[in-house]
């Protein structure tokens, strides 16, 4: 399972579909308490039990080795002409998703919606948080097209095809990403970040929990068309890797609050929950460490799914294309981001771009509902 998900080069479309199925059905197997079972040809569960929305359309949930994130703006002419350009872009994205060995998906920014349109309730321009220095040339955008896959060339080729078909749109910014040592263990997508830490342990490992945290449901006060969709936050976070690398590994681990390999600082094994309550002064796990602030209540983990990619643009400009999915922005990303203000890691990171977006549900009925026919 690990090799199939992370490493396969030059997969065909069938292989990509099976990668997605294996990831989701692997997660479903974990729900049934059968971790470690064979995951051969199982079909993805179309709908988790008790009315949960299906997860399979949320392409970004499947962790991949390479990514490209493309932010596009409507041309002024198209902006006056309604939803036609959105429909064309969605068609280009679906064509790329079906043809290439790459997962491709669209996400909508708040500015793509005309006045009076039924837009997702929480969608707005990403605010500047404490310490951010947002660069307008790599922030926000009317739409985001994202492509992920096991092979960097295939991702780039698919991206170029989408860009060619994207009439009525102009490029705002784009960024390539990668997940070093991308793999799945116990249903969790793991990867090594440029700070040499393995990330992903705090994410859920079952399809039910993934869907529960990521997908908008009825009763949330969202427009009907948005149910089954997901809010996506993207943050371009530059890392001061030289400064970071001057610190010893134990110092770095106290900043994060876990060992590089995921073990907890109080000795708790990776897969179990640490006992923060027994360490009220933060002697073992500092109170300003990343995980202690991000998820202080171990019984109520923050309702978001992280799926970040590393980037390296040369000249020391490297870091994370942090990305997370959630059903509610205020309870998900924003609650955690506010708690992280003043964390020990703050001096090593600088957020320079990104934005708030909404990944629509499966199909294209949302286009008429949100933009009119
Ligand atoms: C950009 C720099 C960041 C780095 C280097 C980083 C790194 C890490 C690492 C190494 C872990 C521990 C392993 C894991 O559970 O995945 C972690 C956990 C986590 N991070 Fe971050 N992170 C960053 C940004 C963020 C941001 C912006 C958020 C959300 C606002 C966030 C939310 C979380 C959460 C919720 C956990 C899981 C905590 C737990 O359940 O124990 N991180 N991060």
Boltz pocket constraint, residues with backbone or C-beta under 6 A from the ligand:
constraints:
  - pocket:
      binder: B
      contacts: [[A, 193], [A, 195], [A, 197], [A, 198], [A, 199], [A, 200], [A, 201], [A, 202], [A, 203], [A, 235], [A, 237], [A, 256], [A, 258], [A, 290], [A, 291], [A, 294], [A, 295], [A, 301], [A, 302], [A, 306], [A, 320], [A, 322], [A, 333], [A, 336], [A, 337], [A, 340], [A, 349]]
      max_distance: 6.0
